[in-house]
Amino acid sequence: MASRSKSRLPSQSAMDLNGESSKRRRKASNRDFEAVENDEHRMIQLAIENSKRDTKRVDFKIPDAPVYHPTIEEFKDPIKYITQIQPEAISYGICKIVPPEGWNPPQKIDFTDKRSIPTRLQEIHALQEGNPWDDGEEYTLQNYKLMAEQFSAQWNHTHHQKEKEGSGSGSGSGPSLAQLEKDYWDLVETATPHVEVEYGNDIDTSLYFSGFPNGIRDKSWTGVESEDCDDMFSSNYYHRTGWNLNNIAAVQGSILKFVETPIAGVIIPW
């Protein structure tokens, strides 16, 4: 019995040691997990601090995104065409699809509408710091347009007077789009000068305005035109086409048609 007892003792001891070892491992795992989280947090904070110190812009050559020109036949089925160009376009993350000749949807926004839209106060010079945006003022479309034009005139007068005077008569057209794009990235990457804008984006079109006609939502609708369609680019066509941004999430072949919640920016366009 003593022999058996001795044989059990090591076994019991081993079990206790294993149990204690397991507890220790679990505790160590929790500490390791917390350490990883802390390390990641410190790395993010360090990256933000480094971005604040980065005051020199580095130019990189970024390849242009591909541009596609579908035929009228290809344009009849939006998802089929997108699937067709996907193998090439996916490596760029973005592409441009130019509609066939004749595409001319009506502009449905009423700029005399008196409803106010919210804005976000965006500090362009601090975008790399990851700070949340505060609320800006609310504007009617007309007032927002006036505010934006005044900001543009002031910016160009302060930073691009030479371009305006380039013709010698003082009636130059001002900076090019390429120059304004450079202005933007200089602000983002060098954090100077300090510039705030009231960002009028992320406007839920189901609550405010859409440039496209109201979409169609009946059970027979697919967003795909038949091969013998004889009213392409008609007034009725722009209501039903899958290229209408109010329709495209629910067009035949789109996985987004199975999302039942109307998510702004995903199901409902901004």
Salt bridges, closest charged atoms under 4 A:
GLU20 OE2 - ARG24 NE 3.47
ASP39 OD1 - ARG42 NH2 2.16
GLU49 OE2 - LYS52 NZ 3.35
ASP59 OD1 - ARG57 NE 3.78
GLU73 OE2 - LYS76 NZ 3.01
ASP113 OD2 - ARG115 NH2 2.99
ASP135 OD1 - ARG120 NH1 2.49
GLU149 OE2 - LYS145 NZ 2.66
GLU163 OE2 - HIS160 ND1 2.87
ASP183 OD2 - HIS160 NE2 2.50
ASP186 OD1 - ARG57 NH1 3.44
ASP186 OD2 - LYS182 NZ 2.88
GLU189 OE1 - ARG57 NE 3.50
GLU225 OE1 - ARG240 NH2 2.90
ASP231 OD1 - ARG240 NH2 2.46
